[in-house]
Amino acid sequence: MFRTATFAFIALISLCGWAKAQSPESEGLPAVRSVGFLVDNSGTFRRVLDRAIRIAAGVAEGIPDGTAGFLITYTDQENIFLKQDLTNDREMLADEIENIFVRPGRTAVWDAIRVAADHFRKATPPEGRTLIVFTDGDEIGSVSKPDQVIKDLQELKVKVIVVGLAERQVNQKMIDRIVRESGGTKIIPLLGSEPKAIAAEILGRFNDGN
């Protein structure tokens, strides 16, 4: 019973504030728009993590003036970390992205999106919110209910761009639900596509709001 209660307490911390406690201090900088980077750094994502990092760093370097960004990495529900709090320093954000490394654990995507949604609620302007999710589409062990996560995204008016990357094949079932019910969009790059070109496509969709 003690072990069960301890696990439940850890999960609650992870979902409701642990990420914030693990983060660098926020700069508190004003911004018109905000963008969150949510990057899978689990062992199952390790073979495409370098590519995801190059794409995400390219996006961070290219976000327009008046935009602040934050970075969250995730594996399982106990390893969701706010690595960079909201900042309009593009170089700092890109540097944090480039310092992402693989951690052990499975991929709790819904839990990670819930943490990101909570951070939008607490730390960003009420308009112009975009979340960029890097995932292979595999979901293992989230405790968050997908319906509630989708509801949070809708209420917060978060536009979701899902970037599907995998060594072999992206599992698009969960991705399709996220983009369909949140009014978002997905990008599944072709094998061999240049990270710079993918970053440019993401920035294009971010800038035109699609």
PLY file of the C-alpha trace (Angstrom):
ply
format ascii 1.0
element vertex 210
property float x
property float y
property float z
element edge 209
property int vertex1
property int vertex2
end_header
0.00 0.00 0.00
2.86 2.38 0.85
4.53 1.83 -2.53
1.21 2.43 -4.32
0.58 5.65 -2.40
4.13 6.84 -3.05
3.80 6.23 -6.79
0.49 8.11 -6.89
2.09 11.05 -5.06
5.02 11.14 -7.48
2.66 11.06 -10.46
0.63 13.92 -8.98
3.75 16.04 -8.51
4.84 15.30 -12.04
1.55 16.41 -13.57
0.74 19.38 -11.35
3.99 21.19 -10.75
7.08 19.02 -10.71
8.15 20.25 -14.12
8.11 23.82 -12.88
10.22 22.91 -9.86
12.84 21.36 -12.12
13.10 24.37 -14.41
15.47 27.34 -14.70
14.00 30.62 -13.51
11.61 32.33 -15.86
12.80 35.63 -17.24
9.28 37.05 -17.10
9.72 38.71 -20.47
6.73 40.20 -22.26
5.67 38.57 -25.52
2.75 38.74 -27.91
2.91 35.05 -28.86
4.23 31.93 -27.18
5.45 28.59 -28.45
6.15 25.44 -26.49
8.53 22.74 -27.67
7.63 19.26 -26.40
10.35 16.75 -27.26
10.36 12.99 -26.64
13.78 11.98 -25.30
12.94 8.41 -24.32
14.99 5.41 -25.31
12.46 4.41 -27.97
12.97 7.79 -29.67
16.77 7.73 -29.46
17.45 6.88 -33.11
15.59 9.95 -34.36
16.30 12.27 -31.42
19.25 13.96 -33.13
17.07 14.77 -36.12
14.32 16.11 -33.87
16.87 18.29 -32.08
18.16 19.77 -35.33
14.62 20.51 -36.52
13.50 22.02 -33.20
16.65 24.14 -32.86
16.10 25.46 -36.37
12.55 26.44 -35.46
13.70 28.11 -32.22
16.28 30.16 -34.09
13.65 31.31 -36.58
10.69 32.25 -34.41
9.65 35.85 -35.07
10.19 38.83 -32.81
7.55 39.18 -30.14
7.48 35.42 -29.57
8.69 33.68 -26.41
9.33 29.97 -26.19
9.76 27.22 -23.61
11.06 23.66 -23.76
9.73 20.51 -22.10
11.27 17.06 -22.53
9.45 13.88 -21.63
9.70 10.14 -21.28
7.30 8.57 -18.75
5.07 10.40 -16.28
7.87 10.70 -13.72
10.31 12.28 -16.18
8.64 15.34 -17.65
10.94 18.31 -17.26
10.67 22.00 -18.04
14.21 22.47 -19.37
13.80 26.09 -20.41
11.16 28.41 -19.08
9.57 31.10 -21.20
12.20 33.24 -22.92
12.46 35.48 -25.97
16.18 34.71 -26.24
16.18 32.50 -29.33
19.82 31.50 -28.92
19.28 30.39 -25.33
16.23 28.35 -26.34
18.08 26.71 -29.23
21.04 25.92 -26.96
18.77 24.14 -24.47
17.23 22.14 -27.30
20.68 21.13 -28.54
21.55 19.90 -25.03
18.70 17.36 -24.90
19.92 13.84 -24.17
18.28 10.42 -24.02
16.79 9.32 -20.70
15.44 5.90 -19.77
11.68 5.50 -19.68
8.65 4.98 -21.85
6.63 7.65 -23.63
3.69 9.18 -21.80
2.64 11.65 -24.49
-0.74 12.64 -23.06
0.83 13.37 -19.66
3.48 15.53 -21.33
0.91 17.50 -23.32
-1.08 18.05 -20.12
2.01 19.49 -18.41
2.62 21.75 -21.42
-1.01 22.92 -21.34
-0.68 23.74 -17.64
2.44 25.77 -18.38
0.65 27.74 -21.09
-2.06 28.49 -18.54
0.34 29.69 -15.85
3.11 31.40 -17.80
2.01 32.69 -21.22
-0.18 35.41 -22.73
-3.78 34.28 -23.33
-3.55 34.55 -27.12
-1.16 33.26 -29.79
-0.29 29.93 -28.18
1.33 27.16 -30.24
2.61 23.77 -29.07
5.07 21.83 -31.24
5.13 18.15 -30.28
7.90 15.80 -31.42
6.79 12.18 -31.17
6.81 8.82 -32.92
3.13 8.48 -32.03
3.64 5.72 -29.47
1.84 6.21 -26.16
2.63 4.05 -23.16
1.26 4.54 -19.68
-0.15 8.07 -19.42
-2.47 8.63 -16.48
-4.02 11.74 -18.05
-7.33 11.22 -19.84
-7.06 12.17 -23.54
-10.51 13.79 -23.46
-9.43 16.13 -20.65
-6.14 16.97 -22.35
-7.97 17.86 -25.56
-10.45 19.96 -23.57
-7.55 21.85 -21.95
-5.99 22.58 -25.33
-9.31 23.82 -26.69
-10.03 26.04 -23.69
-6.54 27.54 -23.79
-6.73 28.01 -27.57
-3.44 26.18 -28.08
-2.66 25.41 -31.72
-0.82 22.09 -31.92
1.74 21.18 -34.57
2.72 17.51 -34.27
5.97 16.44 -35.92
5.99 12.68 -36.40
9.42 11.07 -36.53
10.32 7.39 -36.30
13.11 5.06 -37.38
10.61 2.95 -39.32
6.98 4.02 -39.18
5.15 6.75 -37.30
2.07 5.62 -35.40
-0.41 8.21 -36.63
-3.53 7.12 -34.75
-2.87 9.24 -31.66
-1.38 12.06 -33.73
-4.49 12.23 -35.89
-6.71 12.50 -32.81
-4.64 15.33 -31.35
-4.66 17.42 -34.51
-8.28 16.64 -35.37
-9.79 17.48 -31.99
-7.51 20.42 -31.18
-7.74 21.97 -34.64
-4.03 21.41 -35.13
-1.87 20.11 -37.94
0.67 17.35 -38.43
3.94 17.11 -40.29
5.30 13.66 -41.12
8.62 14.35 -42.88
9.73 12.08 -45.67
12.76 9.95 -44.98
15.84 11.93 -45.91
14.17 15.34 -45.71
16.61 18.03 -44.62
16.05 19.30 -41.06
16.35 22.90 -42.29
13.53 22.36 -44.78
11.32 20.76 -42.12
12.05 23.61 -39.71
11.11 26.08 -42.45
7.80 24.25 -43.02
7.01 24.34 -39.30
7.82 28.05 -39.13
5.59 28.65 -42.13
2.66 26.97 -40.42
3.43 28.74 -37.17
3.53 32.13 -38.86
0.36 31.68 -40.89
-1.51 30.10 -37.99
-2.20 26.79 -39.78
0 1
1 2
2 3
3 4
4 5
5 6
6 7
7 8
8 9
9 10
10 11
11 12
12 13
13 14
14 15
15 16
16 17
17 18
18 19
19 20
20 21
21 22
22 23
23 24
24 25
25 26
26 27
27 28
28 29
29 30
30 31
31 32
32 33
33 34
34 35
35 36
36 37
37 38
38 39
39 40
40 41
41 42
42 43
43 44
44 45
45 46
46 47
47 48
48 49
49 50
50 51
51 52
52 53
53 54
54 55
55 56
56 57
57 58
58 59
59 60
60 61
61 62
62 63
63 64
64 65
65 66
66 67
67 68
68 69
69 70
70 71
71 72
72 73
73 74
74 75
75 76
76 77
77 78
78 79
79 80
80 81
81 82
82 83
83 84
84 85
85 86
86 87
87 88
88 89
89 90
90 91
91 92
92 93
93 94
94 95
95 96
96 97
97 98
98 99
99 100
100 101
101 102
102 103
103 104
104 105
105 106
106 107
107 108
108 109
109 110
110 111
111 112
112 113
113 114
114 115
115 116
116 117
117 118
118 119
119 120
120 121
121 122
122 123
123 124
124 125
125 126
126 127
127 128
128 129
129 130
130 131
131 132
132 133
133 134
134 135
135 136
136 137
137 138
138 139
139 140
140 141
141 142
142 143
143 144
144 145
145 146
146 147
147 148
148 149
149 150
150 151
151 152
152 153
153 154
154 155
155 156
156 157
157 158
158 159
159 160
160 161
161 162
162 163
163 164
164 165
165 166
166 167
167 168
168 169
169 170
170 171
171 172
172 173
173 174
174 175
175 176
176 177
177 178
178 179
179 180
180 181
181 182
182 183
183 184
184 185
185 186
186 187
187 188
188 189
189 190
190 191
191 192
192 193
193 194
194 195
195 196
196 197
197 198
198 199
199 200
200 201
201 202
202 203
203 204
204 205
205 206
206 207
207 208
208 209
